[in-house]
């Protein structure tokens, strides 16, 4: 099993690296092409999208993966609940996004981009996880990530033709998002059969557990972004976004690991899990040391010295990346294999931490600006990983007996 895991991990990692590299290119190109203010607006739009679309899925993407760990996907009617969820999410985004646009006094292009990108992201997330549940890992990650490559190519075209209008960029990116989403929807319906058995209601209940976790985590992580805009400036958020691009490298490994570990969690034995934990830890340490030593020169070159005054944030970002890598294995195993009582306990921790720490983040941002934002995220992720491992270790006596 461990050989199978590392083989799949290698394939998934390769595909994620390609998509992340294109994503990095897109953000670097846009960071150099747009003004600091426009790049801050672009970062704000990604904050809105990244905050809303996971919430509007209501945790069902991970609920599906958890359910199909022990059930055959072809036997169940997955089309109806997914279609209903997509329609509900679209209606809610049509209500929420214009309110956000009004609050921040953005234009209609901003609204259009956010709504279309949210709808597309929901479709991609649900259907790629459905393909993932059928154990077609490479195809699932390709379908999930191909849009990032397309958008990166469009950004390069904008750069080469000297099109620096943020409004035009929003419109083109939004249309591209929705076309891709609909094409993906019809493609997945062709390749995965839908059975006649109704998906049980408890799947949706367990999905709501993940939904509450997403809300808690997003409230804190994206709340920090919102606090930066309110307490410092939009330009500061752009700088925060520019430096945090380092986390994309760490995310390649966390996402590759979670992509396989959660659906395979019912098959992994204790020793295999320890091997995976050791691998992820060594990767995290290596990446952190690399960016602490070479990150300043690298980002200075990539952004053409535009954000040099913020390069002292790099060690903080490296620490965040290391902690997130360490957290991915227990999080994936608890989400996929542990029973509902353990999942509820993990949920309670994930809800409690943001409530306690939000006041701390506000104080830190007021006191030491962007460094305060970084420190608050370090505290959040560190506490999360400590509690995650405590649950994992306490429950692993029974896991070990089933080897």
SVG drawing of the C-alpha trace seen along z (x, -y; Angstrom):
<svg xmlns="http://www.w3.org/2000/svg" viewBox="-33 -53 53 59">
<polyline fill="none" stroke="black" stroke-width="0.4" points="0.0,0.0 2.8,-2.4 4.4,-1.8 1.1,-2.5 0.7,-5.7 4.2,-7.1 3.6,-6.2 0.3,-8.1 1.8,-10.9 4.6,-11.4 2.1,-11.6 -0.2,-14.0 2.7,-16.1 4.0,-16.5 0.6,-17.7 0.2,-20.0 3.7,-21.4 2.8,-22.3 -0.4,-24.1 1.3,-25.9 4.1,-27.0 1.6,-28.5 -0.2,-30.0 3.0,-31.6 3.7,-32.9 0.2,-34.4 0.5,-36.2 4.0,-37.4 3.0,-38.7 -0.1,-40.5 2.0,-41.8 4.4,-43.4 1.8,-44.5 -0.9,-46.0 -0.5,-49.0 -0.1,-48.3 -3.7,-49.5 -5.1,-47.3 -3.1,-44.3 -4.6,-44.9 -8.1,-44.9 -7.2,-41.7 -6.1,-40.2 -9.3,-41.3 -11.3,-39.5 -9.4,-36.3 -10.1,-36.7 -13.8,-37.0 -13.8,-34.0 -11.5,-31.9 -13.7,-32.7 -17.1,-32.2 -16.9,-29.2 -15.7,-26.7 -18.6,-27.9 -21.2,-27.6 -20.2,-24.0 -21.4,-23.3 -18.6,-20.8 -20.2,-18.3 -17.0,-17.9 -15.2,-16.2 -18.4,-14.5 -18.5,-12.8 -14.9,-11.6 -15.5,-10.4 -18.7,-8.5 -17.1,-6.8 -14.1,-5.6 -16.3,-2.6 -19.0,-2.7 -19.0,-2.2 -19.7,-5.5 -21.4,-3.9 -24.2,-2.5 -25.4,-5.9 -27.3,-8.7 -24.8,-11.5 -26.1,-13.8 -29.2,-15.1 -27.7,-16.3 -24.7,-17.9 -27.1,-19.8 -29.2,-21.0 -26.2,-22.2 -24.8,-24.0 -28.1,-25.9 -28.4,-26.8 -24.8,-28.1 -25.3,-30.2 -28.4,-31.9 -26.6,-32.6 -23.6,-34.0 -25.9,-36.4 -27.0,-37.8 -23.8,-37.9 -21.3,-39.1 -23.2,-42.3 -23.3,-43.2 -19.6,-42.8 -19.1,-44.9 -21.3,-47.7 -19.4,-47.6 -16.0,-48.0 -17.3,-50.3 -16.1,-48.1 -17.4,-48.1 -19.6,-45.6 -16.6,-43.9 -15.4,-42.9 -18.9,-41.5 -19.1,-39.6 -15.7,-38.0 -16.4,-37.0 -19.8,-35.4 -18.6,-33.5 -15.4,-32.4 -17.3,-31.2 -19.8,-29.2 -17.0,-27.7 -14.9,-26.8 -17.9,-25.1 -18.5,-23.0 -14.8,-22.1 -14.4,-21.3 -17.4,-19.0 -16.8,-17.1 -13.0,-16.8 -13.6,-15.3 -16.2,-12.9 -13.6,-11.7 -11.1,-11.5 -13.5,-9.3 -13.5,-6.9 -9.7,-6.6 -8.9,-8.3 -6.4,-10.6 -4.4,-11.9 -7.5,-12.7 -9.2,-14.4 -6.2,-16.7 -5.9,-17.5 -9.6,-18.5 -9.3,-20.5 -6.1,-22.4 -6.3,-22.8 -8.2,-26.2 -5.2,-27.7 -3.0,-26.9 -5.5,-28.5 -5.8,-31.7 -2.0,-31.9 -1.7,-31.8 -4.3,-34.6 -2.4,-36.7 0.8,-36.3 -1.2,-37.3 -2.4,-40.4 1.2,-41.2 2.6,-40.7 -0.1,-42.9 0.3,-45.5 -3.3,-45.2 -3.2,-46.5 -7.0,-47.2 -8.2,-45.4 -11.8,-45.7 -11.1,-43.9 -9.1,-41.3 -12.0,-40.6 -14.4,-40.2 -12.2,-37.8 -11.2,-35.8 -14.8,-35.5 -16.1,-34.2 -13.2,-31.7 -14.1,-30.4 -17.7,-29.7 -17.1,-28.2 -14.6,-25.8 -17.0,-25.0 -19.8,-23.9 -17.5,-21.9 -16.2,-20.0 -19.7,-19.4 -20.8,-17.7 -17.5,-15.8 -17.8,-14.2 -21.4,-13.2 -20.1,-11.2 -17.2,-9.4 -18.8,-8.4 -22.0,-6.5 -24.7,-7.5 -26.7,-4.7 -30.2,-4.5 -29.5,-4.3 -30.3,-7.4 -27.3,-8.9 -28.2,-8.7 -29.0,-11.8 -26.2,-11.2 -23.6,-12.0 -25.0,-15.5 -24.9,-15.7 -21.2,-14.7 -20.6,-17.1 -21.9,-19.9 -19.2,-19.0 -16.6,-19.9 -18.7,-22.9 -18.4,-24.2 -14.7,-23.5 -14.3,-25.5 -16.3,-28.4 -14.1,-28.5 -10.9,-28.3 -11.9,-30.7 -13.3,-33.1 -9.9,-33.4 -7.6,-33.1 -9.5,-35.4 -10.7,-37.5 -7.0,-38.4 -7.0,-39.6 -10.1,-41.7 -8.5,-43.2 -5.5,-44.1 -7.6,-46.1 -9.6,-47.8 -6.7,-48.4 -3.9,-49.2 -4.8,-49.5 -5.6,-47.7 -2.0,-48.2 -0.9,-46.3 -3.1,-43.4 -1.5,-43.3 1.9,-43.2 0.7,-40.4 -0.6,-38.5 2.6,-39.0 4.9,-37.7 2.5,-34.8 3.0,-33.4 5.6,-31.3 2.9,-29.2 1.9,-28.0 5.0,-25.8 4.2,-24.3 0.6,-23.7 1.8,-21.6 2.9,-19.0 0.0,-19.4 -2.6,-19.1 -0.8,-16.1 -0.7,-14.3 -4.4,-15.1 -5.6,-14.2 -4.6,-10.6 -4.5,-10.1 -8.1,-11.0 -9.8,-8.7 -7.2,-5.9 -7.4,-6.5 -9.4,-3.3 -6.6,-1.2 -3.4,-2.8 -1.9,-1.0 -0.2,-2.7 3.4,-2.2 2.4,-3.6 1.0,-6.7 4.2,-7.2 6.2,-7.0 4.0,-9.6 4.3,-11.9 8.1,-11.6 8.1,-12.4 6.0,-15.5 8.0,-16.7 11.3,-16.5 9.9,-18.2 8.5,-21.0 11.8,-21.6 13.7,-21.7 11.3,-24.2 11.3,-26.4 15.1,-26.6 15.3,-27.2 13.0,-30.2 14.6,-31.6 18.0,-31.6 17.1,-32.4 13.6,-33.8 14.5,-37.5 16.7,-37.4 14.1,-35.2 11.1,-37.4 13.0,-40.6 13.9,-39.4 10.4,-38.0 8.6,-41.2 11.3,-43.5 12.1,-45.0 8.5,-46.2 7.9,-44.6 11.4,-44.7 10.2,-46.7 8.1,-43.6 10.7,-40.9 11.3,-40.6 8.0,-38.7 9.5,-35.7 10.6,-33.8 7.1,-34.1 5.6,-32.7 8.1,-29.8 7.1,-28.9 3.4,-29.0 4.1,-26.7 6.0,-24.2 3.2,-24.0 0.6,-23.5 2.6,-20.6 2.9,-18.9 -0.8,-19.2 -2.0,-17.6 -1.7,-13.9 -3.7,-13.9 -6.3,-16.2 -6.7,-13.8 -6.9,-10.7 -9.4,-12.1 -11.5,-13.4 -11.5,-10.2 -11.3,-7.2 -12.2,-8.2 -15.7,-7.8 -18.3,-10.6 -17.6,-11.2 -13.9,-11.9 -14.9,-14.1 -17.2,-16.1 -14.4,-16.5 -12.1,-17.8 -14.8,-20.1 -15.3,-21.6 -11.6,-22.4 -11.6,-24.0 -14.6,-26.2 -13.2,-27.2 -9.7,-28.3 -10.9,-31.2 -13.3,-32.5 -10.5,-32.8 -7.9,-34.1 -9.7,-36.7 -9.3,-39.4 -5.6,-38.5 -5.2,-39.0 -6.8,-42.4 -4.4,-43.5 -1.4,-42.1 -2.2,-43.8 -2.8,-47.1 0.5,-46.8 2.9,-45.5 1.0,-45.6 1.7,-42.8 4.1,-41.1 1.2,-40.9 -1.0,-39.2 1.7,-36.6 2.2,-35.9 -1.6,-35.5 -1.6,-32.9 1.3,-31.1 -0.4,-30.8 -3.6,-29.6 -2.0,-26.9 0.3,-25.8 -2.6,-25.3 -4.5,-23.4 -1.7,-21.0 -1.2,-20.3 -4.8,-19.5 -4.9,-17.4 -2.0,-15.2 -3.3,-14.8 -6.6,-13.4 -4.7,-11.2 -2.3,-9.8 -5.0,-9.1 -7.2,-7.2 -4.3,-5.4 -4.2,-2.5 -7.3,-1.0 -5.8,-1.9 -2.7,0.1 -4.6,3.2 -6.2,3.5 -2.9,3.6"/>
</svg>
